């Protein structure tokens, strides 16, 4: 029980940051660690098994029902007239058995040029024991969810664009009193802006090839707070994702695609706070932390997005370390059976997530089924170990065509 309480507190702090007059890095000054934290990090979890098996790469892969998370502009060139999808991802399964992410989505083509789509993702943290004395308390089931809608349109023969809106609701404490403050659910509204470009290319003399690239800036929205008091609010995970995909049609039955995604949180880096001889933070006359290196991240959303490119305390080298990399490959046989693999890399100082992914997919008539498995590089007590994702798609356009 004691372990459960400690783990629950850690999970709450993952999305619930109650800080003082300023934000800053107190622990990383001697370790080189300077992780950027945000509210509602569940928005960055890959919801589907296809991209989840390609190292979390998907900004320029071929469009599918789960494009909302990766690049909503891809919906403009989706081949299906009407699609539905359902995905399920057990999360941190090596720690606790009841944290998971569920995702449902739908897309409808309006005409040859435009498509509308919507999705809902629901993240539950399982049963968490709230207690004030370590013994007496009650179990609650905190959860978070986000509802998305998008309009995607072809701008030229090769270029498409999209704008998406998102409503985010995060109820982590269910009104409990935390650190003497009355808590409330966090609410935010955000938007995505995305583009997608694709074209057949003749780069190889004997192989048909298709090249695509995409850019998606997601979760552009207001900060989120969990208290009715005047405690500072946290940024949501505004993120820049970009990268290319090259698809090779090896012959009539076999094709293979290679995708690369680069990601950067457009959130200010925590500054290094100046400490006194007793390793305690030094405050100015206004009660704010005095910054030793870096810049204050107590700024608005737009300023934070711009500042995120030049505010790292250790300069340009640290800015480069704030980019994560996803690489994935996808092989299809006869457009029926797929094998996938990938790799995800994040610098040690920014989270240290490094893992391989494997997966497979099957299409049969109107149905598509995908699954993926995550293999952490360091499997010793890694919380990402035993991570599975499952996804089901239903293509009504294929069903209508079959009936005709």
Buried (B, 14 or more C-beta within 10 A) or exposed (E): EEEBBEBBBEBBEBBBBBEEBBBBBEEBBEEEBBBBBBBBBBBBBBBBBBBBBBBBBBBBBBBBBBBBBBBBBBBBBBEBBBBBBBBBBBBBBBBBEBBBBBBBBBBBBEEEEBBBBBBBBBBBBBBBBBBEEEEEBEEBEBBBBBBBBBBBBBBEEBBBBBBBBBBBBBBBBBEBEBEEBEBBBBEBEBBBBBBBBBEEEEEEEEEBBBBBBBBBBBBBBBBBBBBEEEBBBBBBBBBBBBBBBBBBBEEEEEBBBBBBBBBBBBBBBBBBBBBEEEEEBEBEEEEBBBBBBBBBBBBEBEEBBEBBBEBBBBEEEBBEBBBBBBBBBBBBEEEEEBBBBBBBBBBEBBBEBBBBBBBBBEBEEBEBBBBBBBBBBEEEEBBBBBBBBBBBBBBBBBEEEEEE
